[in-house]
């Protein structure tokens, strides 16, 4: 199988991004000189120090990133008047991310999830004639890497500086058998807050045994700023003409159904709330972006009419999970003392399709020894 590698063609990605206004990869500078990235210890988990990094750009945007869970806790973006406000759900106190009530609630705010983001049916897959059993932590199914996935471990972290902006590189070594997965996997994500108001996510990894790998960022966005209200009034557009139909436990049936004429159709802009009552349980579906395109390209746009903020999503991945915050139940109080009720945030999780290890017609997620796991997602903010 072939993983997204941006085809090794930086120029192609640069052309695409140049058209839409930036965020193109550029030559890296030294990572050790004259860096103005704030780093502080904010706690300890499993006997390891947890660090928080604060990234900033010249335009006033900033992001806070934890080495625990590779969590983006805050992301400040300007409204139409230039006012900076937090546009992601999370907590002001980092220690809340490793409390038992939060872990039991499992919203995965702002974290990196894996080894396999999204669901695997019955927590089982067969690879090279051997069946593997994973935790069933979401009803009958496996979700986001299991009981202690990548969102609940301390990553090694180092600040980086490139021509694009300030960043932090986080690396985790997942040992053979961890959460039931085969092989020793080394996985990295580099978050870069670019000069042109993008949060850029570069993923890479290698493994010594074949294993399904599907890692993604599970950020919840609310472009009102400070999560003033729910996201039902946000205008969404997703450049996908099909989606993966799911059963009652949110496992794909294998059918890739056209969105045309259904409440799943966001090929033209619609508010999130316009037709959500026609979707049982709300939106929590994988949209099929392409079967074989691996260039970085725009796949979704969201606009919030009151604040004027917009979010454009670009990715090299074949799918994106649109989730409308259906399981936020008002039992978590987040940044600024805001209670996170139902639909208080939305996710656009770029990914391979759910349950791909059990779906032979889906693009493969099997990472082989000698291959490089590599993909990029960009969240670009405008006003």
C-alpha positions in Angstrom: 0.0 0.0 0.0 1.0 3.6 -0.4 0.7 6.2 2.3 0.3 9.9 1.7 3.8 11.3 1.2 2.9 14.6 -0.5 4.4 12.6 -3.3 7.7 14.2 -2.3 6.6 17.1 -4.5 6.9 20.2 -2.3 6.5 22.3 -5.4 3.0 20.9 -6.1 1.8 21.7 -2.6 3.4 25.1 -2.8 1.4 25.9 -6.0 -1.9 24.8 -4.5 -1.3 26.8 -1.3 0.0 29.8 -3.2 -3.3 30.1 -4.9 -5.2 30.2 -1.6 -2.9 32.4 0.2 0.0 30.7 1.9 1.0 28.0 4.4 3.4 26.5 1.8 6.4 24.5 3.1 9.7 26.3 3.0 13.3 25.5 3.8 13.9 25.0 7.5 16.2 27.2 9.5 18.3 26.2 12.6 16.0 25.0 15.3 18.2 26.2 18.2 18.9 29.9 17.7 17.0 32.9 18.9 13.7 31.1 19.5 10.9 33.0 21.3 8.8 29.9 22.2 7.7 29.8 25.7 8.1 26.4 27.5 7.0 25.6 31.0 6.4 22.6 33.2 2.7 22.3 34.0 2.5 18.9 35.8 3.5 15.3 35.9 1.9 12.2 34.4 3.3 8.6 34.8 6.4 10.1 36.5 7.1 12.3 33.5 7.1 16.1 33.3 4.4 17.6 31.2 5.4 20.7 29.2 3.3 23.5 27.7 4.6 25.3 24.7 3.2 28.7 23.6 3.6 29.5 19.9 3.0 33.0 18.5 3.1 34.8 15.2 3.6 38.4 14.2 -0.1 38.9 13.5 -1.0 38.2 17.1 -2.2 34.6 16.8 -1.1 32.1 19.4 -1.4 28.5 20.3 -0.7 26.5 23.4 0.4 22.8 23.1 0.9 20.2 25.8 3.4 17.3 25.6 0.6 15.2 27.2 -1.6 13.9 24.4 0.0 16.3 21.9 -3.0 18.5 22.9 -3.7 21.9 21.5 -5.4 23.5 24.5 -5.9 27.1 23.1 -5.8 28.7 19.7 -6.4 32.4 19.4 -7.5 33.8 16.0 -8.8 37.2 15.0 -12.4 38.2 14.2 -13.3 40.7 11.5 -12.2 43.5 13.8 -8.9 41.9 14.7 -10.0 40.8 18.2 -8.1 37.7 19.3 -10.2 35.0 20.9 -9.8 31.2 21.6 -11.5 29.2 18.8 -11.0 25.6 20.2 -12.5 23.7 23.1 -10.3 22.8 26.0 -9.3 23.6 29.6 -7.3 26.5 31.1 -5.8 24.2 33.7 -3.7 21.5 32.0 -4.2 19.1 34.9 -7.9 18.7 33.9 -6.9 16.7 30.9 -5.6 13.8 33.1 -8.4 13.8 35.7 -10.6 10.7 35.9 -13.9 12.5 35.1 -12.5 13.9 31.9 -10.9 10.6 30.8 -14.1 8.8 31.5 -16.1 11.3 29.5 -13.6 10.9 26.6 -14.2 13.9 24.3 -10.5 13.9 23.2 -10.3 17.7 23.2 -7.5 18.9 20.9 -5.5 15.7 21.1 -3.7 13.4 18.7 -5.5 10.1 18.6 -4.0 6.7 17.5 -2.6 4.2 16.7 -6.0 4.1 14.9 -8.1 7.2 15.0 -11.8 6.5 14.6 -13.5 3.1 15.0 -12.5 -0.6 14.3 -15.5 -3.0 14.4 -15.6 -5.3 17.4 -12.0 -4.2 18.1 -10.7 -6.9 15.8 -8.7 -7.1 12.6 -6.8 -9.9 10.8 -3.4 -9.2 9.4 -1.2 -11.8 7.6 -3.4 -14.6 8.9 -3.3 -13.5 12.5 -6.3 -12.0 14.4 -5.6 -9.1 16.7 -8.0 -8.2 19.5 -8.1 -4.6 20.7 -10.0 -2.9 23.5 -13.7 -2.3 22.9 -14.0 1.1 24.4 -16.8 2.5 22.4 -19.8 0.2 22.7 -18.8 -3.0 20.9 -16.1 -1.2 18.9 -12.5 0.1 19.3 -12.1 3.9 19.2 -9.1 6.2 18.9 -6.4 3.8 19.9 -8.0 2.1 22.9 -8.0 2.6 26.7 -4.7 4.5 26.7 -4.2 5.8 23.2 -1.8 8.5 22.1 -4.1 11.2 23.7 -3.2 9.9 27.2 0.6 9.6 27.1 3.4 12.0 27.5 5.3 12.7 24.3 8.9 13.8 23.9 8.7 17.4 22.7 11.1 20.0 21.3 10.5 23.6 20.0 11.3 24.2 16.3 11.6 27.3 14.2 11.2 27.3 10.4 10.7 29.9 7.7 6.9 29.2 8.1 6.8 30.1 11.8 7.1 28.7 15.4 6.4 25.1 16.1 6.8 22.1 18.4 7.7 18.6 17.4 6.2 15.8 19.5 7.4 12.2 19.3 6.1 9.0 20.9 7.5 5.5 20.8 4.6 3.0 20.9 6.0 -0.4 21.8 5.0 -3.7 20.3 1.8 -5.0 21.8 0.7 -1.6 23.3 -3.1 -1.5 23.3 -3.0 -4.8 21.3 -1.3 -3.4 18.2 1.7 -5.2 16.6 5.1 -3.6 16.1 7.2 -0.9 17.5 5.9 2.4 16.1 7.7 5.7 16.3 5.3 8.5 15.5 5.8 12.3 15.3 3.7 15.3 14.8 5.0 18.8 14.3 2.6 21.7 14.9 3.6 24.9 13.2 1.8 28.2 13.8 2.6 29.9 10.5 3.1 33.6 9.7 -0.1 33.6 7.6 -2.4 32.3 10.4 -2.3 28.5 9.8 -2.0 25.7 12.3 0.0 23.2 10.2 0.1 19.5 11.3 2.9 17.3 9.8 2.8 13.6 10.7 5.5 11.0 10.2 6.3 7.6 11.5 8.1 4.2 11.0 7.4 0.7 12.3 9.1 -2.7 12.4 6.1 -4.9 11.9 3.0 -4.4 9.6 0.2 -2.6 11.5 -2.8 -0.4 10.7 -2.0 3.2 11.5 -4.4 6.1 11.2 -3.4 9.1 13.3 -5.3 12.4 13.4 -5.8 15.6 15.3 -9.1 15.7 17.3 -9.6 19.5 17.6 -13.0 20.9 18.4 -13.5 24.3 16.8 -16.0 27.1 17.7 -15.4 30.2 15.6 -17.6 32.5 17.7 -14.5 33.1 19.9 -14.6 32.0 23.6 -17.3 29.5 22.7 -20.1 32.0 23.2 -22.8 29.7 21.8 -23.2 26.5 19.9 -21.9 25.9 16.4 -25.2 25.3 14.6 -25.0 28.7 12.9 -21.6 28.0 11.4 -21.7 27.7 7.6 -20.0 24.5 6.4 -18.8 23.4 3.0 -17.1 20.0 2.4 -15.6 19.2 -1.0 -16.9 15.6 -1.0 -19.6 14.0 -3.1 -19.8 10.7 -1.1 -19.7 9.6 2.5 -19.2 6.2 4.2 -22.6 4.9 5.3 -22.5 3.5 8.9 -24.6 1.1 11.0 -26.2 1.8 14.4 -22.8 1.6 16.1 -21.1 4.0 13.6 -19.2 1.3 11.8 -19.1 1.6 8.0 -21.2 -0.8 6.0 -18.9 -0.5 3.1 -21.2 1.6 1.0 -19.9 4.9 -0.3 -23.1 6.8 -0.9 -23.6 10.0 -2.9 -24.4 13.0 -0.7 -26.6 14.6 -3.4 -30.2 15.3 -2.3 -29.5 14.3 1.3 -28.8 16.3 4.5 -25.2 15.0 4.2 -24.6 17.3 1.2 -22.2 20.2 2.0 -20.9 20.6 -1.5 -22.6 24.0 -1.3 -22.5 25.9 2.0 -25.1 25.1 4.6 -25.3 25.9 8.3 -24.5 22.9 10.5 -27.9 23.2 12.2 -30.0 23.6 9.0 -30.6 19.9 8.5 -29.0 18.2 11.6 -32.4 17.1 12.9 -32.7 14.9 9.7 -29.5 13.0 10.7 -30.0 10.5 13.4 -27.7 11.4 16.3 -26.2 14.3 14.4 -23.2 14.4 12.1 -20.4 11.9 12.9 -19.5 10.7 9.4 -16.5 10.2 7.2 -16.6 12.1 4.0 -14.8 10.6 1.0 -12.4 13.2 -0.4 -10.7 11.0 -2.9 -9.4 7.5 -3.5 -6.0 8.3 -4.8 -5.2 12.0 -4.6 -2.4 12.6 -2.1 -1.5 16.3 -2.8 -2.2 18.9 -0.2 -5.5 20.5 -1.3 -8.5 22.3 0.3 -11.3 20.0 1.4 -13.5 22.1 3.7 -14.4 25.7 4.6 -16.3 26.9 7.7 -17.5 30.5 8.3 -19.1 32.1 11.4 -21.2 35.0 10.3 -21.2 37.0 13.6 -17.5 37.1 14.2 -16.5 37.0 10.6 -14.0 34.2 11.3 -13.4 31.5 8.7 -11.5 28.2 8.8 -10.2 26.4 5.7 -9.0 22.8 6.0 -6.4 21.3 3.6 -5.1 17.8 3.8 -3.2 15.0 2.0 -5.6 12.4 3.5 -8.4 10.6 1.6 -11.2 11.3 4.2 -12.4 13.7 6.8 -14.7 13.0 9.8 -17.2 15.7 10.4 -18.4 15.5 13.9 -20.9 18.0 15.3 -20.3 17.6 19.1 -23.2 15.3 19.6 -21.9 13.7 22.8 -21.0 17.0 24.6 -23.6 16.8 27.4 -22.9 19.9 29.6 -20.9 18.0 32.2 -17.6 19.6 31.4 -16.7 23.2 32.1 -13.9 24.5 29.8 -11.8 27.5 29.1 -13.2 30.8 30.5 -15.7 28.9 32.6 -17.8 27.9 29.6 -20.0 24.9 30.0 -19.7 22.7 26.9 -23.2 21.7 25.9 -24.3 19.6 22.9 -23.0 21.0 19.6 -20.7 23.5 21.3 -17.9 22.5 19.0 -17.3 20.7 15.6 -14.4 18.5 14.4 -13.0 18.0 11.0 -10.6 15.1 11.6 -8.6 14.3 8.5 -8.0 10.6 8.2 -8.3 7.3 6.4 -11.7 5.8 6.6 -13.1 4.1 9.7 -12.7 0.3 10.0 -10.4 0.2 7.0 -8.5 -2.9 8.4 -11.8 -4.8 7.9 -12.9 -3.1 4.7 -10.8 -4.4 1.7 -12.3 -1.9 -0.7 -11.2 1.1 1.4 -7.7 2.7 1.0 -5.3 0.6 3.0 -4.0 1.8 6.4 -1.3 -0.9 6.8 2.1 0.6 7.5 4.9 -1.8 6.5 8.5 -1.9 7.7 10.6 0.2 5.5 7.7 2.6 4.6 7.3 6.0 6.0 4.0 7.1 7.4 3.5 10.7 6.3 0.7 13.2 5.9 -0.1 16.8 6.4 -3.1 18.8 7.4 -3.5 22.6 7.5 -6.1 24.6 9.4 -6.1 28.1 7.9 -7.8 31.0 9.7 -9.3 34.0 8.0 -11.5 37.0 8.9 
